[in-house]
Amino acid sequence: MIILSVGMPRAGSGWYYNLTNDLILAAGGQDARRIRKQYHLQRILTEVNCNIGALTARRLGMVLIPAVFGNTFVIKAHAGPTPFAMQVIRRGMLRAAYIYRDPRDAMLSAYENGRKALEKGRPNAFSHLIDFDTSLNFIESYVHISQAWMHCPHALHTRYEDLLTNYASEADRLAQFLDLDPENPAVRQVIDKYRPAEAANTEQKGLHFSKGKTGRFRQKYTLQEQAILVERLGDYLREMEYGL
């Protein structure tokens, strides 16, 4: 089986992926990094966290091959569900766990991360976010993706803010979604390893963990910009019960 750890950018998706991956490893699953090498999937599963990119039939079809041979492993994505992905989910060959965040904080975090990467001379996927408008257009596309995943009844939905403030309960819920016993010693060891305080201090590559301050957009964006965010993202913010 394939476990898809999918999330909104800058919503703790690296943290969530590594927690999910290590839970599967503790239960006897395979490391996707080894699967990538063994099945020559380097062009399909990229970067440290085995990001599949778009959930196209071709890409998912290639990744399904090792799953058919009995391997259970975790891959990552930021993309929305496709008809083929939904079909594979319904057939029980793909299990999706989606993490989301207040898009205003995610937008700010992406912009700042891109600026820092440019200052270091190492542009990244967020470095094209040069101002408020480009950042808003960027996050708005992921809000649409979030809405699609939230309407997927077979997916697990996790709020980033809840994972920060109520980690034990949310981590247990993820373990149970993966058909694991949270009280199993090996599973509990993994859950303890990724507690927010521990994750923030780790230097593990690919974790992408921020210290998780929420609501920073209120200090960084002007009242006029915050009003624009409510105008553009208001329906989603209300639906997801984020304060306006």
LINLIN-V778755 format. One record per pair of residues at least 24 apart in sequence whose ideal C-beta (glycine too) atoms are under 8 Angstrom apart, sorted by sequence separation. I is the first residue (numbers start at 1). J is the second residue. D is the distance in whole Angstrom. If there is no record, write none. Layout:
I J D
I J D
This chain:
50 74 8
51 75 7
52 76 7
53 77 7
55 79 5
60 84 6
64 88 7
111 135 5
41 66 8
50 75 5
51 76 5
52 77 5
54 79 5
55 80 8
57 82 8
60 85 6
110 135 7
3 29 8
39 65 6
50 76 6
51 77 6
53 79 6
55 81 7
56 82 7
67 93 6
39 66 5
49 76 4
51 78 8
52 79 8
55 82 5
57 84 4
108 135 8
38 66 7
54 82 8
56 84 7
60 88 6
107 135 5
110 138 7
167 195 6
55 84 7
64 93 7
107 136 6
110 139 7
167 196 6
45 75 6
55 85 4
18 49 7
35 66 5
107 138 7
17 49 5
107 139 4
164 196 6
106 139 6
163 196 8
60 94 7
14 49 6
104 139 8
30 66 8
35 71 6
103 139 5
106 142 7
103 140 8
35 73 5
103 142 7
103 143 5
30 71 5
32 73 4
29 71 8
30 72 6
31 73 7
32 74 6
29 72 4
30 73 4
32 75 5
103 146 8
29 73 6
29 74 8
100 146 5
4 52 8
24 72 6
98 146 8
164 212 5
24 73 7
100 149 8
24 74 5
100 150 8
164 214 7
4 55 8
98 149 4
21 73 8
98 150 7
160 212 8
21 74 4
96 149 7
161 214 5
20 74 5
98 152 8
96 152 7
17 74 7
98 155 5
100 157 7
96 154 7
97 155 7
98 156 7
100 158 8
101 159 7
102 160 8
17 76 5
95 154 8
96 155 4
97 156 4
98 157 5
99 158 5
100 159 6
101 160 4
102 161 7
96 156 7
98 158 7
99 159 8
100 160 7
101 161 7
2 63 6
97 158 7
99 160 6
2 64 7
14 76 8
13 76 7
89 152 7
78 142 7
80 144 7
90 154 7
99 163 7
2 67 5
13 78 7
80 145 4
89 154 5
1 67 6
79 145 7
86 152 7
89 155 7
78 145 7
81 148 5
80 148 5
81 149 6
3 72 7
5 74 6
9 78 6
80 149 7
2 72 8
3 73 7
4 74 8
5 75 7
6 76 7
8 78 7
1 72 5
2 73 7
3 74 4
4 75 6
5 76 5
6 77 5
7 78 7
81 152 6
2 74 8
3 75 7
4 76 8
5 77 8
6 78 7
2 75 6
4 77 6
6 79 7
20 97 6
97 174 6
97 177 6
4 85 8
16 97 7
159 240 8
95 177 7
16 99 5
95 178 7
2 88 8
13 99 6
12 99 6
11 99 5
11 100 6
12 101 7
132 221 7
147 236 7
150 239 8
4 94 6
6 96 6
11 101 4
143 233 6
146 236 7
150 240 8
1 92 7
2 93 7
3 94 8
4 95 7
6 97 7
7 98 6
8 99 7
10 101 7
1 93 6
2 94 5
3 95 5
4 96 4
5 97 6
6 98 5
7 99 4
8 100 5
136 228 7
140 232 6
147 239 8
1 94 7
2 95 7
3 96 8
4 97 7
6 99 8
7 100 7
8 101 6
132 225 6
136 229 7
140 233 7
143 236 5
1 95 6
3 97 7
5 99 8
139 233 8
8 103 7
10 105 8
11 106 5
10 106 4
132 228 8
136 232 6
9 106 6
10 107 8
8 106 5
10 109 4
10 110 5
9 110 6
109 210 6
10 113 7
108 216 6
105 214 6
108 217 5
105 215 7
107 217 7
105 216 6
102 214 7
105 217 5
108 220 6
102 215 8
104 217 4
108 221 7
102 217 8
9 125 8
10 126 8
9 126 8
104 221 7
104 226 8
107 229 8
104 229 5
104 233 7
9 139 8
103 233 6
9 142 6
103 236 7
104 237 8
8 142 5
103 237 8
102 237 8
8 145 7
8 146 6
102 240 8
104 242 8
100 240 7
102 242 5
16 158 7
6 149 7
16 163 7
12 160 5
15 163 8
11 160 5
12 163 6
23 174 7
27 178 7
8 160 8
12 164 8
19 171 7
23 175 6
27 180 5
20 174 7
24 178 7
26 180 8
19 174 7
23 178 6
23 180 6
48 205 6
49 206 5
20 178 7
26 184 8
48 206 3
27 186 8
47 206 7
26 186 4
27 187 7
26 187 5
26 189 7
23 187 6
26 190 5
25 190 8
23 190 5
22 190 4
23 191 8
19 190 7
22 193 7
19 191 8
22 194 7
3 178 7
19 194 4
18 194 7
15 194 7
15 199 5
18 204 7
18 206 7
17 206 8
18 207 6
14 206 6
15 207 6
14 207 5
15 208 7
14 208 3
15 209 5
13 208 7
14 209 7
12 208 8
12 209 7
12 210 7
10 210 7
12 212 7
